[in-house]
Amino acid sequence: MLAALAAGEPALAKPILVRAPRTVVVLAQKWADAYNKEHPDAEIEVTSGGPDAGLIALQRNKADLALSPRKIKPAESQDYARMYGRRLREYRVAVDSLCVYVNAENPVSELDLGQIAKIFTGKIRNWKQVGGADVPITVYGREASSGAYEFLRTQVLQGADFVGGAQPMPSAASVLKAVTRDKQGIGFAGAATSPAVRALKIKKTPDSTAVESTEENLLGGRYPISRFLYAYLNPVLDRGEVGAFIDWIRSDEGQKIARETGCHPLPPNWREKTYAGTNNKP
């Protein structure tokens, strides 16, 4: 149970305090820098932490805005409502996805989620087991502190540990370089292009249709390794400059920055204004 706020506790003063997990802190900082440049009177401070850093900061009334790669759970929402006397305001701000990459010369073109989980946990160790050549699979992962690592581990591996021989890479670019050099390699990263690697088509189940990580498939809910990124507004505050910042994030300019950092923008009809009026459309 969350501790109740002290009666009459004042709203947070400037700067606007944005808390984000490491998964999305680069995007959060780019948004803040661009907004500060356009609005010199607005000061935005971004800090990061673990997977629930933003939501934890809101629990403690230490943030104006929390970014989260997951939607809050119903029980958490009820706790916030009891704590603040009102619901947190929730807004979708981008679409995130992961691609699974193999060397361009690898004949395997698609995998289902179960096969991916078995490869990255070591239950499948030879490409022959998934329709490829009779050669061992080299698994390239990411460091445990990376958002991509946590994303794949929670959404695809269902919390299981990566295979012991997985080689941790410091960045998405290093994953692609490793798979470029290694015809037996497999790795994961956000959306990227390289002539020497190929993003696999992914199936939810063995019997479903394999789909590419295109924007159309992502927004249509067909590509299975994807998620919305959310912003949660501290309900103690009136919307003011924080609401204007959320509106800017969801504008064409803010969504362009999301695309530049490897995310996918929200379609225009999902970007209703959050500041004007009383609507709180997601």
N, C-alpha and C positions, 0 to 999 in steps of 0.2 A: 504494500500500500504506500502510495506517495504521501509525503508529509504535506500537510495543508499550508498554504501561504499565510504569512502573518497578515493580520487585518490591516488594511490600509497601506500595504507594501507598494512603494511607488513603481511606476513603469521605468524600464531601463532607459538611461540617457544615451545620447550619442557618445561614441560611434555606434553604428548598427553592428551588432555582434552576430556573426554568422559562424555556426559550428557545423563541421562536416566530417564524416569518416574519411579515412585515407583513400577510399574507393573513388571519391568524387571531389577531393580537395583541389586538384589542379583545375578542374572546371569551375569550381566555386571561386577560386582566386582570379581566374581570367574574367569571370563575370564581374567581380568586384573591381578589378583594375579598370576595365572598360567603362563601367558605370561611374566610377570616381572621376575618370577623365572627362566624361560628358557632363557630370554634375559636380563641380568643384566644391560645392557647399555640403555635399553628402560624404560622410566618412564611413567606410565599411571595413571592418576588421574580420579576417577569416582565420580560424584556427582549426586544427584537425585532431583526430584521435582514432580510437578503435571503431569497429563496425557500427556501434550505436552512439557514437560521440555526440551527435546533434540531439538525439532524443534524450540522452542523459542530461545534457545541458539544459534542456527545456524542463526536465523534472526539477532541476535545482533553480529554475528561474535565472539562469546564467546565459541565456541566449535570446536574441530577438527573432532569429530565423534559424531553423535547423534543416539541413539537407540530409536526405536519407535514401539509400538504395532499396529500401523495402517500405512497404505500407505498414503503418502501425496496426497492431493486433486489436481486436475488439476489447479485450480486457484492458489493454494499455489505454485505449481511448476513454474507457470508463474511468480509469484512474485519473487521467488528465482532467476529465470533466468534474470529478469530485474535488480535485486539487484547485482548479481555477474557477470553478463554478460555471464553466462553459466549455464547449468542445474546442480542440485545436483546429485551426483552419488549415486545410490540406489542399495542395495544388500539385498537379503533375507538371514537371518542368523540362523533361527530356525523356528519350527512350535510349536505353543502353543495351548492348548485345555483346556476345562473345562469338568468335569464329574459331573453328578447329582447322588447323593448317597442316598440310602434308607437302612434301616435295612435288614439284610439277611433274616429275617423271614417275611418280607413284600411280599405279593403275587404279587404286581405290578412289572412288569419287563420292561415296556417300556412306554414312554410318547412322545407326540409330542411337538414342540416348543410352540404352543399356550397353551397347558395344563401347561407346565412349567411356562410360563409367568403368567398364572392365579393363580397358586399356590403361586408363590413368591410375587405376588401383592395382594393376599387375595381374589380374585374372586372365587377361589376354596378352600374350607376349610375342606372338608371331603374326606377321601380316597375312599369312596363309589362312588364319582363323577367321579373317573377315574378307576373304576374296582376293588377297594380294599375293605377292611373291612369298616363297618360303624363306623368309629372312626375319631376324629378330626386330622388334620395334624399339626404337629409341625414343623415350619420353622426355620432352622438354616442358618444364613447368615454369612457375614464377615463384619468387620469394614469398614466404608465408605472410609477410607484411603487406603484400600487394592486394589491391581490391579485386583484380582479376582472379587471383588464387582463391580468395574467399568466395567470389561469385561462382566459379566452377565447382568448388568443393561443396557448397551448400545447395546449389540448384541442380547439379548433375550427379555428383558423387554422393548426395544425400548424407553429407557429414563424414563420409569415410576418408581415411588418410590416403594421400598419394602413394604410389608405389615407391619403395625405398630407393630405387635406382633413378628416379626422375631427376633431371638436371635443372636446378633452379636458375632462372635467367633474370637479370636485373630490370629488363624493360621489354615492352612489346617488340621493339625493333630488334632486340637481341634474339628473341624467339624466332622471328622471321629469318634472321641471318643464319641461325643454327639449322633451321629446317632447309634453308637454301643449300647449305653445304652437305647435309646428311640426307641421302635418298631414303633412308629407313626411319627418318624422324617424324615426329608428330608434336604439335604444340598448340597453344591457344593464346588468343589476344583479341583486342577489339578489331573493328572493321579496318582493313588495310588492303593495299594492293601491291603486288610484286610479281614480276614475270616468272620468277623461279619457284614460287609456292602457289598452292591452290587451296582456297577455302572449300571444305567439304560441304556438300548438301547434307542436311540433317533431318532425320525422321524421329518423331516422338516415340513411335513403337515400330517393331519390325514390319508390321502390315500397313503402316501409314505411308503417305507420299513424302518423298524427300524434297526439301525446299532449300533454296538459297537464302543467304542473309541479305535480302534486298529490303529497301525501305518499305515497299509495298507489302512484303510478307511480314515484316516486323509490325507495322501498324495494323495489319489485318489479323495479328495474333497467330500467324501460321508458323513463324520461325520459333522453335522451342527454347532457345537459349537467349532469352531477352527479358527485360524488366523495365518498368517505369522508374524514373528518378523523381522523388517527391520533395517538396518544400513544406515545412510546417511552421506556422506563424504563432509566436507567443500570444495567447489571447488576452494577456494582461494589457497589452499595448493596443491603442487604436491603430488603424492601419498606417496612416501617415506615410512617411518616407519609406517604411518597410514595404508597405503595399505597393508603392510606386516602383520600388526595386523589383518586386515579384512581377509586376506588369511588364517591366523592361526585360526581364529574363525571358518572358514568354512572347516578347515581340520578335519581329523578323531579325533584328540586330542581335538580340540575346540568343536566339535559336541558331543563328549563323555561327556564333562562338561554340555552341554545343556541337555542331557538326564538325568544326575545325578541331575539336578535341577528341573526336572519335565516336561521339554519340549521334543520335538521330533526332532531328527536330520534331516537335509536335506539329501535326497538320494545323492549318489556320483555324479550322472550325473547333479545335480543342483549346483555343487560346482566349477564351472570353476574359474580359477585364475583371480583375479581382478587387481593384481598389474602388471603382465607381459603384455606388449603390450598396445594397446589402447582400447581393448574390455571392455565394461561395462555390461556384461551379468548379469541379476538379479539372 
